[in-house]
Amino acid sequence: MSNASSSKTSQTNWERIDAMKDEEIDLSDIPEVTAAQMERAVLRVGGKPVERGKQRVNMFLDSFVVEYFKAKAGDRGYQTLINEALGEYIRNHDLKEELRQIVREELERSQHRLS
């Protein structure tokens, strides 16, 4: 079976796609990732595999940062709260931007293949 398109020109409205916001993209036909799939996943940072677990680090933080997290942490421990905050930041910023870039590149590739 050939992967070549049977159409010479794309019927996709690329201007409309480019103008869409993330919230406007219909993801309903994409299955959710399961917990079992996540257990088998290999975490990579900068393309390099990263072991699961924790790693001890020594670092200097601004006093107001430490005091803020101590005040917010309560019984949980401020270091745990700092770790969670850093992890949340990474998940919400780096991953979203990386995924956006991948989607843009794939859309551009398919646009060039069809034109």
N, C-alpha and C positions, 0 to 999 in steps of 0.2 A: 504494500500500500504506500502510495506517495504522500509525503508531507507537504508537497507543493500546493499552494492555494489554486483553486479552480477559477478564481476571480483575479483579474489584472489589477483592479483598484479596490482599495479598502472601502467598505460601506460604513465603517465606524466614523462617527462624528467626533474627531479628535479634539476639536476646539471645545466641545461640550465636556468631554472627559477631562481635559486639562483644567477647565474652570470649576470642576466639582470639588467640594470640600470632602474631607474624610468621612464625615457623618452621612453624606449623601450616597455613599457607595453601598450597594446591596450585597451583604455577605451571607445572606440566608442559605445559599446553596453550598457553603463551605462547612464541613463537619467540624464540631468542636474537638479540640485536642483532649484526649483522655489522660487520666492519671497514670495508666499503664504506659502510655506512649512517653510521658514525661519522665517516668522512671528509667526508661531506656535511652533517653536523650543524652547527647554529649554536649555539655556546656562549653562554648568557645568564646574567648575574648581576644579580639584582634586576630581571629583565625586559629588561635592556639587552644588546644583542649585544656580545660581547667578541672582539677580534681574537686569532687564534692567534699564538703566539710568546712571546717574553720581553720584559720591560720592566725597565729599570734603575731601581732605587730606592736611596735612601740612608736608612738608619734606624739607630736606636740599639737594641741588644739588651743584656740583662743579661749581664755577663761570664760567669757560670756557664753560660748558654745557649750562648754562642759556644764556650767551652771544652768543653762536653759534645759538641757536634756536631763539633768538630775532633778530639776523641778517637775518636769513632765513625766518622768519615768515611774515615780511612786515605788511600788514594791518590785517592779520588773527588773530594775537595774538599768542605769543610764547607758552602759556600753551596749547592751542589747538593743536599746531604743536607737542609738546612733547607727548601729549596724542595719537595723530595719529601715531607717530613714535613707541611708546611703543606697541600700538595695532597691528601695522604692523609686528613688531618683533615677537610678540606672535603668530600671525596667520601663519607666514612663518617658524617659527622654531619649536615651541612646537607641533603644530598640525601635521606638516609633520612627525616629528619623532614618534609621537604617532600613526599615521596612518600606518607608516612603521612597527612599532612593532606589531600592530593588524594584519596586512597582514601576517607578518612572522609567528605569532602564529597560525593563521588560516591555512596557508599552511602546517605548521608542523603537526597540528592536522589531517588534511585530509590525509597527507602522512602516518601518523601512523595508521589511520583507514583503509587505503587501503593496507598496507603491512602486 
